[in-house]
């Protein structure tokens, strides 16, 4: 996108073009990116509160978007609730010294969106297809979890209290192409039998900015609609559908190909002196040609392995 500090004509185009993006021209699962799509950073959106903080020492930026009411939900195109975005550029680097600060931030904000996290029985669901690397975040997080429900059932509450354990179970339900079932159907059956008081779902997301791929973690208490960012909507996983509170943790691992083309071509065409209508017409045609195409970094294998371990370590710290 063009810089928001450009002249009035560019802002006019940017506003119009971003409205189209919100409707699906460039898909994103991040509430922060939806908020950024409005014309100016300081524009007031009724029913939406934005708060930002930056830790210079850790190079971590935290943005909290709170959608308070139905007006805010309609403006943002997202459910009422709290969306916390942790942006950490070093998250994609192979730097073990940065692992602990990120883990601490995830623990901090998980406890912020989920009350009495240590005291409730928790089911953790790792969504996605482990055979497709950009979609394997959830299953790989589950692989590294310390599950305790079976131990508590066998040795009792005294064992739980003595060892300061949370009651944690976990599942990787796969995808409908593998199981023939919606994730929501599988989880409802598990919830009926095991009766957790909180479900934490982990999933890979889509971003609008390539700079946020594998460097951003979104935590929200609104649940999640699997596949929505890539136009493959499945039934939502939230309190209404599952009957218990749902917290979602997501990391963007793919970006809409149209976004990359649009950003590059828009800058080039502006330098050539093309008018807004000409630029918009061209980009609209490009979007049609690149529909349903998504891009992921070449280092995705290492990134998923590293990030999934970071998230699992944070979850393990929350419950032990």
N, C-alpha and C positions, 0 to 999 in steps of 0.2 A: 504493500500500500504506500501511497505517497505520505510524506511526512505531514503530521498534523499542524506543523508550524509553517505551512505554505500560504500562498495568497488566497483570496476569497474564492476565486473560480475553482481552484483545486479542492478547497474544502467543500464546495457545493457538490462537485462530482463525488468526492469521497463519501459524503453523507448519503447520496443517492445509491452509490454502489454498495456501501456497507449494509444498507437496508436490504438489498437483494441478497447479500451474503448471509444475513441472519435467517433468511427464508430458505437457505440451503445451497446457495451457489458455491460456497466454500464451507464445508462442514467442520464442526468442532464440538467436542464434548465439554470444553472448559468454560465454566461460567465467567471466568476472568476475560476470556477472549470475546464472549458475547458482549460483556460490558464495554470492552475497548472498541467495539464496532460502532458505538455511537459517536456522533460527530466530534465532540470535544471531550477531553478527559474530565472537565469540571461540570459537564452538563448534569443537571439534576434529573434523576429518574424517580418518579413517585413510587414509593414502596420498596426502594432499593438503597441499601447503605453500603458504602465502599470504605474500607480501611486498609492502609498499607503501612508496613514497617520493613526496615532494611537493617540487617546485621552486617556491618562492614567487615568485621573481623572474620566472620564465617562465610561472607559473600553469599548470604541467603536472604531472599526477599519473600516476605509473607504478605499475601493479599487476601483479605476476607470480604466476600460478597454476601450480604444478608438480604434475602428476598423476604420482605415482611408480610406482604398481603397479595391479594389476587391481582391488583393493578400491576405490581412489580413483576409477578409471575407472567402476566400477559406480555409485558414489555420485554422481558428477558427470554421468554419462551422456555422457561424452566420452572420446576415446582418450587413452592414456598420452602425456605430452609436456609441453612448456612453452608457456604462453599468456601473452603480454605485452600488456597493454592500456595505451595512451597516451591519456589523457583531457585534452583541451585545448579549453576553452570558446571560446577566441578563434579556433579553427580555422574556424568558420563565418562569421567576420567578414571584411570586405574590408580587411584590414590587412596590407600587404606586409611590415612590420617583424616580424611574427610568423611569416612564412613560413620564414625561415632557422632559427630555433630548433626548429621542428617537424621540418624536414628533417634536422637534426643528430640529433635523437632517433630518428628512423626508421632512419637509417644505423647508429647505435650499437647498436640492438637487433636489427637485421637481422644484423649481424656477430656478435651474441651467440648467436643461434639457428642460424646457418649457419657452420660452421667453414671457414676458408680461402676465404671468399667471393670474394676478388679473383683467386684462382688457378684456379678451376674453370670449365668451360664451362657457361653458364647459358642455359636457355630460360625466357622470361617469357611467361606466358599470361594475357591479359586476358579473364576470363570475363564473360558477360552479353550482354544485347541492347542494342546501341547505339541502337535505335529507341525504347526505353523509358527515359526519363531516370533514374529511380532505380536502374536496372539497368545503366547505361552506364559505371560507374566503370572496370571492367577495360579495355574497348576504348579509353576516353579516356586511360588511363594509357599504353597501348601506343602511341597516336598521338604521345606526347611523348617516347618513349624514343630514346636514341642507340644503335642496333644496330650491331654491329661484326663479326659473324661473317663476312660477305661480304668485308669489307676484309682481314681476316686471311687468309682463304683465297686472296685475290688477291695480296697483298703479302708474306705470310709472317710467321713468328714474330719476325723482326728488326724489322719494322714495328710489330708489337704491343708489343714491349719498348721500342722507341724512344719510342713515344707513350704508354706506360703504359696500355694498353687491356686491358679484360677481354674475354672472348669471349662476346658476348651476341647471342642471336636472340630474336624475339618473334612472337607469333601471337594473334589474336583469333578463337577458333574459333566464335563465335556460339552460338546455342542450338538445341536439337534441333528446335524448330518451324521453324527456318530451314534447317537442314542435313539433317535426318533422321538425324543421328548424335549419339551421346553425346559430350560433350567428352572423356571418357576414351578413347574410341575414336580420336578425331582425334589426341589428344596421344600415344597409344601409337605410332601410325604415324609421327609426327614424330620421336619419341624413337628409334625403330628406325633411322631414316635419318640423323639428325644427331648422335645419341649425346651428349647433354648429361649432365653429372654432377649437375646440380641443376636442379629446376624451381621457379620462383616463380610462384604463381598469385595473381591479384588478383581480388577479387569484392566485390560489395555484400552486406551482411548485414542481418539483422533484429535489432532490439533490443527489450527489454522496457520501457526507460525512454525517454520522449520527450526527456529532457535529454541523452541520448547520441547522438541523431541528428546525423550530420554533424560531430560533435565528438570522435569516438573512433576510434582505429585499433587493431585487434588483429593481432598478429604471432604466428604459431605454427609449430612445426616438425612438426605432426601432419598437415598437408594440410588438405583441406576436402571437405565434401559439398555440392556446389552445390544451392541451393534449399531446404536443410533447414530454414532459419529460417522459411520461408513455406509449409512443408508440401508442397513440390514436390521431394521427394528424387530426386536423380540419383546415378549411381554415384560413389563416393568417388574423389577424386584424392589418393593417398598413395603411400608407397613400395611398399606391397603391390600396388597396382593398376598403377603406372607403372614400377616397377623401379628407380627412382632416388629420391634424397632430395627431399622436397617441403616448401617453406616457403610458407605462405599469409599474405597481407595482406588484411585486410577492413575495411570501414567500414560501420557500420549506417546505412542510408538510409531504412528503413521501420520502422514499429512496428505491432504487432497492434492493430486497432481495439478489440478487447475490453479491452486493457490500459487505454486511455484511459477507456473507459466504466466499467470496474471501479474504477479509482482515484477517479474523480469520485463515482460512486454510493456506494461504500463509505463515504467520508467523510461524505456527506450522510445516509445511513441511520444511521450511528453517532450523529450529532448528534440524530436523531429518536428515539433510544433503542431501536432494533430489536435483537433478539437475534442471536447469531452464526448460528444455524441459519437464521433468516429471511433474513439477509444472504447467506449462502452459497447458499441455494436460489434467490434472485433473481438473483445473479450467474451461477450455473450456467445459468439460462435465457437470460440476456443473451448469454453466450458462445456458445450454440447459434445464436442469431440473427445474431451478428456473425462467425461462422466464415468463414475465408478472405477476410476484409476487412482491408486494410492501408492505412496512412496515411503520407504523406510531406509534408514542409514545402513551402509554396508557393514558397520560394526555392531549390528543389532544383536548378534549372538552373545557377544561379551557384555553388551549393555543389559540385556534381559537377565543374564546370570547374576550380574553385579547388583542391579536394582532389586531384583526379587529377594536376594539375600539381605539387603538393607531393610526392606519392608518386613521380612519375616523376623529379623532380629528385633525390630521395633515392637512387633506384635508379641514376641516371646517375652520382652521386657515388661509389657503391659500386664502379663498374666503370671509372672513368676518373680 
